[in-house]
Amino acid sequence: MARATANPSAPAPRYERWYRTVWRWHFYAGLFTVPFILWLSVTGGIYLFKPQIEGWIDRPYDNLAAAGAPVAPSKLVERAEVAVPGSVLHRFVMREGSNDAQRIVVGVGAEETRVYLHPSTGAVLKTVGEEDRLMRAIFRLHGELMAGRWGSTLVELAASWAIVMLLTGLFLWWPRDRAGMGGVLYPRLRRSGRVFWKDLHAVTGVWVSLFAVLLILTGLPWAKNWGDYLALVRQTTGQVDGPVDWSRGSVADARERAALDRQSRTALGPHAEHMAASSAAMDGARAGQLNRVVATASLLGLSAPVEITPPMAGSERWKAQSNAADRPERETVEIDGRTGAVVGRQEFSRHHWIDRLVGYGIAVHEGALFGLANQLLGLLTLVALVTLAISSIVMWWRRRPQGLLGAPPAKGAIRHSAALVAAVIALALLVPLFGLSLALMTLIERTILRKRLSLRRILGLRSA
């Protein structure tokens, strides 16, 4: 039988023009995000185990030997205020164990100090600035790089471009004319060199992408710009139900602490000026109210830790708020200080849908929604992201064009690139800061870089 010959009139294989663009943007995104991925993975991995770490740090102040009847809450607050001159009560933290040290947070303006006191003797065991605590420092390192708003902006940009890196990576991974699933769904571990690193990178990426995108999106509410954007959406859509239940950056947190300090001092009435200069015993009415509120709150079964805050000026309503790490378990109760009666209660299930959605997302992000399994899943995701970052560096180093910074020459074709473009546009609309950076990068590439051939060659935009 005669051998078939190729039809010279048949159309050439279709190589979509988007392929080189996808490869280039994958390289751009990786170049920018890899340092952040490594940093955020390490700090995030530490923060995942916040309950265990804080329990280990505080172990000398729990399960203390009893030395008589417990000291009244109001007396403990007085001693905490004396320990930090000029301070007033910000938060009374309910003890989880009857022999645990009493934690009381007092403040002077936006500066807060946590005071540990023996529950039976009232002796001050330890004082530490709230923002100096280890896990607070890790939180700021993770979310703001200890650089305030600018650090938060960088983290937000890196998180957005990491999503682009993952999306473009999936499109580049998509099997094209492959026999078998080796190097697609599982790595070919017996191979070595370039094939090993390529498989490690591609297979890790495909399995971790969904979890990584979820982890990134659930962390965005903490970012300064996206957090403000979300707050605007809440207000525009009429979903506002009190302040947001998540941090919007160190500056916003400082404003909230200062407002709480003013509220507490104003509620003192004629004592406010005196308390601002030194420390004084609580007046009988305020002391009695605190004692009644603590007694009532201890019977409500709120998820620990439970924090009690003073009433606003002209009000007798104290707040007992659960700050459980698993946010769906949180609720806030208002207690009348004169009678000790519960006069208001707001459970998580009654919050607006935006706040509930963000609450579930943050609980997943922090590894708190379903206990240790959630922590381990988060840790596994972070390890996979580190593997992606390191393997990408190795692959680039082994394939880099001699004397060039840019991505290696792209090979192959890609299908369904319109879906990728749509996903990136949707992300740009969802995260406006990313949209602005994408527009700026596209403008630079199409104007400045188009005219600078030498720079284009270095960046891999023009074949060597």
C-alpha positions in Angstrom: 0.0 0.0 0.0 1.4 3.3 -1.0 2.5 5.6 1.8 0.4 8.7 2.4 2.0 12.0 1.8 1.3 15.3 3.5 -1.2 17.5 1.7 0.6 20.7 0.7 -2.7 22.5 0.7 -3.5 21.6 4.3 -3.5 24.5 6.8 -0.5 24.8 9.0 -0.8 23.9 12.7 -2.5 26.8 14.6 -0.1 28.5 17.1 -2.2 31.0 19.0 -0.6 34.5 19.2 -1.5 34.5 23.0 1.0 31.8 23.8 4.1 33.9 23.9 2.2 36.5 25.9 1.0 34.0 28.4 4.6 32.6 28.8 5.9 36.1 29.2 3.4 37.2 31.8 4.0 33.9 33.7 7.7 34.9 33.8 6.9 38.5 34.9 4.6 37.4 37.6 7.1 34.8 38.9 10.0 37.2 38.8 8.0 39.7 41.0 6.2 37.3 43.3 8.8 34.6 44.2 10.5 36.6 47.0 7.1 37.4 48.4 5.9 33.8 48.2 8.9 32.6 50.1 8.5 35.4 52.8 4.7 35.0 53.1 4.9 31.2 53.3 7.4 31.3 56.1 5.6 34.0 58.2 2.2 32.5 57.3 3.3 29.0 58.3 4.3 30.4 61.7 1.1 32.2 62.2 -1.0 29.1 61.3 0.1 27.7 64.7 -0.6 30.8 66.7 -2.7 29.0 69.4 0.0 26.5 70.0 2.8 29.1 70.0 1.0 31.5 72.3 0.0 28.6 74.6 3.7 27.7 74.9 4.8 31.3 75.5 2.1 31.8 78.2 2.6 28.4 79.9 4.3 29.9 83.0 1.1 32.0 83.7 -1.4 29.2 83.5 -2.4 26.5 86.0 -1.0 28.6 88.8 -1.1 27.4 92.4 -4.2 28.7 94.2 -3.6 31.1 97.2 -7.0 31.8 98.5 -10.3 33.2 97.1 -10.1 35.0 93.7 -9.6 38.8 93.7 -12.5 40.8 92.4 -12.2 41.8 88.8 -12.4 45.5 89.6 -9.5 45.1 92.1 -7.4 43.4 89.4 -8.2 46.2 86.9 -7.0 48.8 89.5 -3.7 46.9 89.9 -3.2 46.6 86.2 -3.8 50.4 85.8 -1.3 51.1 88.5 1.2 48.8 86.8 1.0 51.0 83.7 0.8 54.7 84.9 -1.8 56.8 83.2 -3.6 53.9 81.7 -7.3 52.9 81.7 -9.1 49.7 81.0 -9.4 48.7 77.4 -10.2 45.0 77.6 -10.8 42.5 80.4 -10.0 39.1 79.1 -12.0 36.3 80.7 -9.8 33.5 82.1 -10.2 30.1 80.3 -9.0 28.2 83.4 -9.9 29.1 87.0 -6.1 29.0 87.9 -4.9 30.9 84.9 -3.4 34.3 85.2 -5.9 37.1 84.6 -5.0 39.0 81.4 -6.1 42.7 81.4 -5.3 45.1 78.5 -4.9 48.7 79.5 -4.0 51.6 77.3 -2.7 55.1 77.1 -4.0 56.5 73.8 -3.2 54.0 71.0 -0.5 52.2 73.1 -1.8 49.1 74.8 -0.2 46.9 77.4 -1.2 43.4 78.4 -0.9 42.8 82.2 -0.8 39.3 83.7 -2.0 39.1 87.3 -2.3 36.3 89.8 -6.0 35.6 90.2 -5.7 34.9 94.0 -3.1 37.5 95.1 -3.5 40.2 92.5 0.3 40.3 92.0 1.5 41.5 88.7 3.3 38.7 87.0 4.2 40.2 83.6 3.6 43.2 81.4 4.1 43.3 77.7 3.1 45.7 74.9 0.3 44.3 72.8 2.2 45.1 69.5 5.4 43.7 71.0 3.9 40.2 71.4 5.5 37.6 69.1 2.4 36.7 67.1 1.5 40.3 66.7 4.9 40.9 65.2 4.5 37.9 62.9 1.1 39.2 61.9 2.6 42.6 60.9 5.6 41.0 59.1 3.2 38.8 57.2 0.6 41.4 56.2 2.6 44.6 56.0 6.3 43.7 56.0 6.5 46.0 59.1 6.2 48.9 56.6 2.6 50.1 57.2 0.5 51.0 54.3 3.3 50.7 51.7 4.1 47.2 52.9 0.5 46.2 52.7 0.3 47.6 49.2 3.3 45.5 48.1 1.8 42.4 49.7 -1.5 43.0 47.9 0.2 43.5 44.6 2.3 40.3 45.1 -0.8 38.3 46.1 -2.6 39.5 42.9 0.3 38.7 40.6 0.7 35.3 42.3 -2.8 34.5 41.2 -1.8 35.5 37.6 1.3 33.3 37.9 -0.9 30.3 39.0 -3.5 30.9 36.2 -0.9 31.3 33.5 1.0 28.3 34.8 -2.2 26.1 34.5 -2.6 27.2 30.9 1.1 26.4 30.2 0.7 23.0 31.9 -2.4 22.0 30.0 -1.5 18.7 28.3 -0.8 19.1 24.5 -0.1 15.9 22.5 1.1 14.0 25.6 1.0 10.3 26.0 0.3 9.3 29.6 0.0 11.4 32.7 3.6 11.3 33.7 4.8 14.9 34.1 1.1 16.0 34.1 -0.6 14.6 37.2 2.5 12.9 38.8 6.2 13.6 38.5 8.5 11.2 36.7 10.8 10.8 39.7 13.2 8.4 37.9 14.1 11.1 35.4 16.8 13.6 36.3 18.0 17.1 35.3 15.6 19.4 33.5 12.8 16.8 33.3 12.8 16.2 37.0 12.6 19.9 37.9 10.0 20.6 35.2 7.8 17.8 36.4 8.2 18.9 40.1 7.2 22.4 39.1 4.3 21.6 36.9 2.7 18.8 38.9 3.0 20.7 42.2 1.4 23.7 40.6 -1.6 21.8 39.2 -2.4 20.2 42.5 -1.8 23.2 44.7 -3.3 26.0 42.5 -6.9 25.8 43.8 -5.8 25.8 47.5 -3.3 28.5 46.8 -5.8 30.8 45.1 -8.2 30.3 47.9 -5.5 31.1 50.5 -4.6 34.3 48.6 -8.1 35.5 48.2 -9.1 34.9 51.8 -6.1 37.0 52.9 -7.0 40.0 50.8 -9.4 41.6 53.2 -6.4 42.5 55.5 -4.7 44.4 52.6 -5.1 48.1 53.1 -6.4 49.0 49.6 -8.6 46.0 49.0 -9.9 46.2 52.6 -10.9 49.8 52.0 -12.5 48.7 48.6 -14.4 46.0 50.4 -15.6 48.4 53.1 -16.9 50.7 50.3 -18.7 47.8 48.7 -20.3 47.0 52.1 -21.5 50.6 52.4 -22.6 51.0 48.8 -24.7 47.7 48.9 -26.2 48.5 52.3 -24.4 45.6 53.9 -22.9 47.7 56.8 -23.6 46.2 60.2 -21.1 47.8 62.5 -17.3 47.9 62.0 -15.6 45.2 60.0 -14.4 42.2 62.1 -10.9 42.1 60.7 -7.8 44.2 60.7 -7.5 46.9 58.0 -3.8 47.7 58.7 -1.7 49.0 61.6 -2.8 52.6 61.0 -6.6 51.8 61.2 -6.0 49.5 64.2 -4.2 52.3 66.0 -7.1 54.6 65.3 -9.5 52.1 66.8 -7.3 51.7 69.9 -7.2 55.4 70.4 -11.0 55.6 70.0 -11.5 52.9 72.6 -9.2 54.8 75.0 -11.2 58.0 74.5 -14.4 56.1 75.1 -13.1 54.6 78.3 -11.8 57.9 79.6 -15.0 59.7 78.7 -17.1 57.1 80.5 -15.1 57.9 83.7 -16.6 61.3 83.8 -14.9 63.5 86.5 -12.1 60.9 86.9 -10.9 61.3 83.3 -8.5 64.1 83.8 -7.1 62.5 87.0 -6.6 59.1 85.3 -4.8 60.7 82.4 -2.1 61.9 84.7 -1.7 58.9 87.0 -3.7 55.9 88.2 -6.6 55.9 90.6 -8.9 53.4 92.1 -12.1 52.7 90.2 -15.1 54.5 91.6 -17.7 52.3 93.4 -20.3 52.4 90.6 -17.8 51.5 87.8 -16.2 48.7 89.9 -19.6 47.2 90.8 -20.7 47.2 87.1 -17.5 45.5 86.0 -17.9 42.8 88.7 -21.6 42.2 87.7 -20.7 42.1 83.9 -17.9 39.6 84.5 -20.2 37.4 86.6 -22.9 37.4 83.9 -20.4 36.8 81.0 -18.9 33.8 82.7 -22.3 32.1 82.5 -23.0 32.7 78.8 -20.8 30.0 77.3 -19.1 32.3 74.8 -16.2 30.8 72.9 -12.8 31.8 74.3 -11.1 34.2 74.4 -13.9 36.5 75.7 -13.0 40.2 76.0 -15.1 42.7 78.0 -14.9 46.4 77.0 -16.2 49.4 78.9 -19.4 51.2 77.9 -19.6 54.4 75.8 -20.1 57.7 77.6 -23.7 58.1 78.8 -24.4 54.3 78.5 -24.3 51.5 81.0 -24.0 48.8 78.3 -20.7 46.8 78.5 -19.7 44.5 75.7 -18.7 40.9 76.1 -17.2 39.7 72.8 -16.0 36.3 71.8 -12.8 36.6 69.7 -12.5 33.0 68.9 -10.0 32.1 66.1 -12.9 30.2 64.4 -14.8 33.3 63.5 -18.2 31.6 62.8 -18.2 30.9 66.6 -17.9 34.6 67.5 -20.7 36.6 69.0 -21.1 39.8 70.9 -23.3 40.3 74.0 -24.3 43.6 75.6 -24.8 43.5 79.4 -26.4 46.2 81.5 -23.8 47.1 84.1 -26.4 48.2 86.7 -28.3 45.0 86.7 -26.0 42.4 85.0 -28.8 41.5 82.6 -28.2 40.7 79.0 -29.8 43.4 76.9 -28.5 42.6 73.4 -26.9 39.7 71.5 -25.5 39.4 68.0 -24.5 36.0 66.7 -22.3 35.4 63.6 -25.2 33.9 61.7 -27.0 37.3 61.9 -24.2 39.2 60.2 -24.7 40.4 56.6 -23.6 37.9 54.0 -20.4 39.8 53.1 -19.2 39.7 56.7 -20.1 36.1 57.0 -18.2 35.2 53.8 -15.1 37.1 54.8 -15.3 35.5 58.3 -15.3 32.0 56.9 -12.5 32.9 54.6 -10.3 34.4 57.3 -11.0 31.3 59.5 -9.7 29.1 56.7 -6.8 31.4 56.0 -5.7 31.3 59.7 -6.2 27.5 60.0 -9.0 27.8 62.5 -12.2 26.7 60.7 -11.7 22.9 61.3 -8.9 22.6 63.8 -5.6 20.9 63.3 -6.6 19.5 59.9 -7.1 23.1 58.7 -3.7 24.0 60.0 -2.0 21.1 58.3 -3.8 21.7 55.0 -2.6 25.3 55.1 0.9 24.3 55.9 0.9 21.7 53.1 -0.3 24.5 50.7 2.5 26.8 51.8 5.2 24.0 51.4 3.9 23.4 47.9 4.1 27.1 47.1 7.7 27.2 48.4 8.4 24.1 46.2 7.0 26.0 43.2 9.1 29.0 43.9 12.4 27.1 44.4 11.8 24.9 41.3 11.0 27.9 39.2 14.3 29.5 40.2 16.2 26.3 39.4 14.5 25.9 36.0 15.1 29.5 35.0 18.8 29.2 36.1 19.3 26.1 34.0 17.5 27.4 30.9 18.3 31.1 31.1 19.5 32.6 27.9 23.2 33.4 28.1 23.7 36.9 29.4 20.0 37.7 29.4 17.5 38.1 32.2 14.4 37.2 30.2 12.4 34.1 30.0 13.6 31.2 27.8 12.1 31.1 24.3 8.5 29.8 24.4 7.6 26.7 22.5 4.3 25.1 21.6 0.7 26.2 21.2 -2.1 26.9 23.7 -5.8 26.6 23.4 -8.6 28.4 25.1 -6.5 31.5 25.9 -9.6 33.7 25.8 -10.7 32.1 29.1 -7.4 33.1 30.6 -7.7 36.7 29.4 -11.3 36.8 30.9 -10.0 35.4 34.2 -7.3 38.1 34.4 -9.7 40.8 33.5 -12.1 39.6 36.2 -9.2 39.7 38.7 -8.4 43.2 37.7 -12.0 44.3 38.4 -12.1 42.4 41.7 -8.7 43.9 42.9 -8.5 47.4 41.5 -4.9 47.9 42.6 -3.9 44.9 40.5 -5.9 46.2 37.6 -3.9 49.5 37.7 -0.6 47.7 37.9 -1.6 45.5 34.9 -2.6 48.5 32.9 0.7 50.2 33.7 2.8 47.2 32.8 0.9 46.7 29.5 1.3 50.4 28.6 5.1 50.2 29.4 5.5 47.1 27.3 3.6 48.6 24.3 5.3 52.0 24.4 8.7 52.2 26.0 9.8 48.6 25.6 8.7 48.4 22.0 11.2 51.1 21.0 14.1 49.9 23.2 15.3 46.8 21.3 18.2 46.1 23.6 16.0 46.2 26.6 13.4 44.0 24.9 16.1 41.4 24.2 17.3 41.4 27.8 13.8 40.8 29.0 13.1 38.1 26.5 10.6 40.0 24.5 12.7 39.6 21.3 14.3 36.5 20.0 18.1 36.4 20.5 
